[in-house]
């Protein structure tokens, strides 16, 4: 019997930390073949993992650039404040 969509989403999330193997992997793959929504979810989880991994390897910006970005961010939000 194939796992439910809920179970497949849990398995896809678990697969990020520790690869799924054996019968569980096979059942999940079969479910993904027939369920477009779970397939999309699993792809999003995989992409999120790749983005996180790539940002962990990114260099830290120099302090001047970081300060400039923070100041720009503060200025942006300053104009959006609602004054009573």
SEKOL-689786 format. One record per residue: residue in one letter; z, x, y of N, C-alpha, C in turn. Coordinates in steps of 0.02 Angstrom, whole numbers, padded with zeros to 5 digits, always signed. Example, Ala and Ser with C-alpha at 12.3 -4.5 7.8 and 13.67 -1.06 7.14 Angstrom:
SEKOL-689786
a+00390+00660-00284+00390+00615-00225+00390+00660-00165;s+00354+00642-00112+00357+00684-00053+00394+00645+00002;
***
This chain:
SEKOL-689786
x+00000+00042-00059+00000+00000+00000+00000+00045+00063;x-00040+00025+00111-00044+00064+00173+00016+00050+00218;x+00037+00100+00256+00093+00089+00302+00073+00043+00360;x+00123+00011+00390+00111-00033+00447+00092+00009+00509;x+00067-00026+00560+00051+00008+00623+00113+00041+00652;x+00169+00007+00649+00231+00035+00675+00249+00100+00639;x+00243+00099+00573+00259+00158+00533+00210+00215+00548;x+00146+00199+00556+00096+00251+00571+00110+00282+00639;x+00130+00241+00688+00146+00269+00754+00206+00316+00749;x+00255+00299+00709+00313+00343+00698+00291+00407+00664;x+00248+00401+00615+00223+00459+00578+00183+00505+00624;x+00142+00476+00667+00102+00516+00714+00148+00554+00762;x+00200+00521+00785+00248+00554+00830+00286+00609+00793;x+00307+00595+00731+00342+00645+00691+00297+00705+00676;x+00233+00693+00670+00185+00745+00653+00181+00799+00707;x+00203+00783+00767+00203+00832+00821+00252+00888+00806;x+00311+00871+00781+00362+00921+00768+00355+00955+00700;x+00337+00916+00650+00331+00942+00583+00272+00908+00549;x+00221+00947+00529+00162+00916+00499+00177+00874+00438;x+00144+00817+00435+00151+00771+00378+00105+00796+00323;x+00129+00795+00262+00089+00820+00205+00091+00770+00147;x+00052+00784+00098+00053+00746+00036+00030+00674+00042;x+00064+00631+00005+00045+00560+00001+00053+00527+00069;x+00106+00544+00106+00116+00515+00173+00057+00530+00218;x+00033+00592+00217-00025+00612+00258-00086+00571+00237;x-00097+00565+00172-00155+00529+00146-00153+00455+00167;x-00095+00423+00161-00089+00353+00180-00099+00343+00255;x-00072+00390+00294-00081+00385+00366-00155+00392+00384;x-00190+00439+00354-00261+00449+00367-00302+00388+00347;x-00286+00357+00292-00322+00296+00272-00311+00241+00323;x-00250+00233+00346-00235+00182+00396-00274+00197+00460;x-00276+00260+00481-00311+00279+00542-00387+00265+00537;x-00413+00269+00477-00485+00254+00467-00502+00181+00482;x-00454+00137+00469-00469+00066+00478-00439+00035+00542;x-00392+00070+00573-00357+00042+00631-00372+00082+00694;x-00414+00053+00736-00435+00088+00797-00377+00098+00845;x-00330+00052+00849-00273+00059+00895-00228+00117+00874;x-00213+00122+00811-00171+00178+00787-00208+00244+00795;x-00273+00242+00783-00314+00303+00791-00310+00328+00864;x-00317+00281+00911-00311+00300+00982-00242+00327+00998;x-00191+00295+00972-00122+00317+00984-00113+00388+00957;x-00136+00400+00896-00128+00467+00866-00166+00519+00907;x-00225+00501+00933-00263+00548+00975-00226+00562+01040;x-00194+00511+01069-00155+00521+01131-00095+00567+01118;x-00062+00557+01062-00005+00600+01044-00029+00672+01037;x-00085+00682+01003-00112+00749+00992-00131+00781+01059;x-00163+00743+01103-00182+00769+01168-00120+00787+01210;x-00070+00744+01208-00008+00758+01244+00024+00822+01220;x+00024+00833+01155+00052+00895+01126+00013+00955+01152;x-00053+00951+01154-00094+01006+01178-00082+01021+01252;x-00075+00968+01292-00062+00977+01364+00006+01011+01375;x+00056+00988+01338+00123+01018+01345+00121+01091+01324;x+00087+01106+01270+00082+01176+01248+00046+01219+01300;x-00006+01192+01331-00043+01232+01380-00003+01242+01444;x+00038+01193+01463+00078+01202+01525+00136+01250+01513;x+00160+01254+01451+00214+01302+01437+00189+01373+01444;x+00125+01385+01434+00096+01451+01439+00073+01468+01510;x+00073+01418+01553+00047+01428+01621+00095+01473+01661;x+00067+01517+01703+00109+01561+01743+00147+01521+01797;x+00204+01546+01816+00244+01515+01869+00213+01533+01937;x+00204+01484+01981+00174+01500+02046+00221+01544+02088;x+00192+01581+02134+00233+01623+02177+00278+01578+02220;x+00335+01603+02241+00383+01562+02279+00354+01531+02342;x+00309+01567+02376+00279+01540+02438+00237+01479+02423;x+00197+01483+02370+00155+01426+02352+00198+01367+02329;x+00248+01381+02290+00292+01328+02266+00326+01293+02326;x+00349+01332+02375+00381+01303+02434+00332+01260+02473;x+00270+01283+02480+00219+01246+02516+00204+01179+02482;x+00199+01180+02416+00186+01119+02379+00244+01070+02386;x+00305+01096+02380+00364+01053+02388+00367+01021+02457;x+00351+01061+02509+00352+01035+02577+00298+00981+02586;x+00239+00992+02558+00186+00942+02562+00207+00878+02527;x+00240+00884+02471+00263+00826+02434+00314+00787+02475;x+00361+00824+02505+00412+00791+02547+00380+00755+02606;x+00331+00787+02637+00296+00756+02694+00259+00693+02674;x+00229+00693+02615+00194+00634+02591+00241+00575+02584;x+00298+00587+02555+00346+00533+02542+00382+00512+02605;x+00387+00555+02653+00421+00540+02715+00384+00484+02752;x+00318+00483+02748+00278+00432+02782+00279+00365+02746;x+00300+00365+02684+00300+00303+02645+00367+00267+02647;x+00417+00298+02678+00483+00266+02681+00481+00203+02722;x+00517+00154+02701+00521+00090+02737+00581+00094+02783;x+00569+00086+02847+00624+00089+02896+00644+00018+02913;x+00709+00006+02914+00734-00061+02929+00751-00068+03001;
***
